[in-house]
Amino acid sequence: MKKFIYILLLLVTLSSCSEYQKALKSEDIATKFKLGEDLYNEGKFEKANKLFAQIVPNYRGKPQAEKLMYLYSQSFYKMKDYYVAGYQFERFASSYPKSEKAEEASFLAAKSSYMLSPVYSKDQKETSQAIEKLQEFINVYPESEYLPEANKLIKELVYKLEKKAFEIAKQYDKISDYEASIKSFDNFVFDFPGSTLREDALFYKLDASFKLAINSVKYKQETRLKNAKSVAETFNKSYADSKYKEQVNDMLEKIEEQLKNYSTKANI
């Protein structure tokens, strides 16, 4: 019985392959369209895509073109070819602005850009482009059913930019370029005021300020110690129950100890 079922499945598969090969070579565009749609519905997106690609030029200006272009765009998306999918969805939305699929196509065009966003450690040009495209979608469709997902995707992308900027600032600290680190963390706080990494950024700014002061030449040290003290006090006011509280207080104590040397000299 099992052998019979196996042979039956093999025959069906061979028949299906034969039908597909015939359709690829056929001049009948209706046959290609029908089989392409069937294959798409079966989840065989690459095969469907090849058939659609052959007939797209033939259907331009025809009533069936809208459906064909939608399926064609979707087939690229399902194949995870997000560069082409984004282009095709944008083209669809532009060509058929009154289509019931125009909103979905516009969203998927923007989401395709999101899918192309690399990990935070790489160049974030595509991340910025994806944010712009998702924001454009929100502006055009402010009441869209896709709005919650669009906002969620933007939030994820913005976090990548935050993480990138944060790690660059930390890297300056690691290589002992404390002034560059302080400036980078200041820029980070200004650029991302609502970031979940704000507390960490302010702590590492303090850490860089402290190291800069402690390692300074004598004629610059007092000013830098006072600045580091101000940064520490501001941090404690902003984050009284911070996970960094013990470290901050330890730095503050060392700063104040060092400043005593200058107040002693001033009194002589």
Secondary structure in CASP SS format (residue, H / E / C, confidence):
PFRMAT SS
TARGET T0000
AUTHOR 0000-0000-0000
METHOD secondary structure of the structure
MODEL  1
M C 1.00
K H 1.00
K H 1.00
F H 1.00
I H 1.00
Y H 1.00
I H 1.00
L H 1.00
L H 1.00
L H 1.00
L H 1.00
V H 1.00
T H 1.00
L H 1.00
S H 1.00
S H 1.00
C H 1.00
S H 1.00
E H 1.00
Y H 1.00
Q H 1.00
K H 1.00
A H 1.00
L H 1.00
K H 1.00
S C 1.00
E C 1.00
D C 1.00
I H 1.00
A H 1.00
T H 1.00
K H 1.00
F H 1.00
K H 1.00
L H 1.00
G H 1.00
E H 1.00
D H 1.00
L H 1.00
Y H 1.00
N H 1.00
E C 1.00
G C 1.00
K C 1.00
F H 1.00
E H 1.00
K H 1.00
A H 1.00
N H 1.00
K H 1.00
L H 1.00
F H 1.00
A H 1.00
Q H 1.00
I H 1.00
V C 1.00
P H 1.00
N H 1.00
Y H 1.00
R C 1.00
G C 1.00
K C 1.00
P C 1.00
Q C 1.00
A H 1.00
E H 1.00
K H 1.00
L H 1.00
M H 1.00
Y H 1.00
L H 1.00
Y H 1.00
S H 1.00
Q H 1.00
S H 1.00
F H 1.00
Y H 1.00
K H 1.00
M C 1.00
K C 1.00
D C 1.00
Y H 1.00
Y H 1.00
V H 1.00
A H 1.00
G H 1.00
Y H 1.00
Q H 1.00
F H 1.00
E H 1.00
R H 1.00
F H 1.00
A H 1.00
S H 1.00
S H 1.00
Y C 1.00
P C 1.00
K C 1.00
S C 1.00
E C 1.00
K C 1.00
A H 1.00
E H 1.00
E H 1.00
A H 1.00
S H 1.00
F H 1.00
L H 1.00
A H 1.00
A H 1.00
K H 1.00
S H 1.00
S H 1.00
Y H 1.00
M H 1.00
L C 1.00
S C 1.00
P C 1.00
V C 1.00
Y C 1.00
S C 1.00
K C 1.00
D C 1.00
Q C 1.00
K H 1.00
E H 1.00
T H 1.00
S H 1.00
Q H 1.00
A H 1.00
I H 1.00
E H 1.00
K H 1.00
L H 1.00
Q H 1.00
E H 1.00
F H 1.00
I H 1.00
N H 1.00
V H 1.00
Y C 1.00
P C 1.00
E C 1.00
S C 1.00
E C 1.00
Y C 1.00
L H 1.00
P H 1.00
E H 1.00
A H 1.00
N H 1.00
K H 1.00
L H 1.00
I H 1.00
K H 1.00
E H 1.00
L H 1.00
V H 1.00
Y H 1.00
K H 1.00
L H 1.00
E H 1.00
K H 1.00
K H 1.00
A H 1.00
F H 1.00
E H 1.00
I H 1.00
A H 1.00
K H 1.00
Q H 1.00
Y H 1.00
D H 1.00
K H 1.00
I C 1.00
S C 1.00
D C 1.00
Y H 1.00
E H 1.00
A H 1.00
S H 1.00
I H 1.00
K H 1.00
S H 1.00
F H 1.00
D H 1.00
N H 1.00
F H 1.00
V H 1.00
F H 1.00
D H 1.00
F C 1.00
P C 1.00
G C 1.00
S C 1.00
T C 1.00
L C 1.00
R H 1.00
E H 1.00
D H 1.00
A H 1.00
L H 1.00
F H 1.00
Y H 1.00
K H 1.00
L H 1.00
D H 1.00
A H 1.00
S H 1.00
F H 1.00
K H 1.00
L H 1.00
A H 1.00
I H 1.00
N C 1.00
S C 1.00
V C 1.00
K H 1.00
Y H 1.00
K H 1.00
Q H 1.00
E H 1.00
T H 1.00
R H 1.00
L H 1.00
K H 1.00
N H 1.00
A H 1.00
K H 1.00
S H 1.00
V H 1.00
A H 1.00
E H 1.00
T H 1.00
F H 1.00
N H 1.00
K H 1.00
S H 1.00
Y C 1.00
A C 1.00
D C 1.00
S C 1.00
K C 1.00
Y C 1.00
K H 1.00
E H 1.00
Q H 1.00
V H 1.00
N H 1.00
D H 1.00
M H 1.00
L H 1.00
E H 1.00
K H 1.00
I H 1.00
E H 1.00
E H 1.00
Q H 1.00
L H 1.00
K H 1.00
N H 1.00
Y H 1.00
S H 1.00
T H 1.00
K H 1.00
A H 1.00
N H 1.00
I C 1.00
END
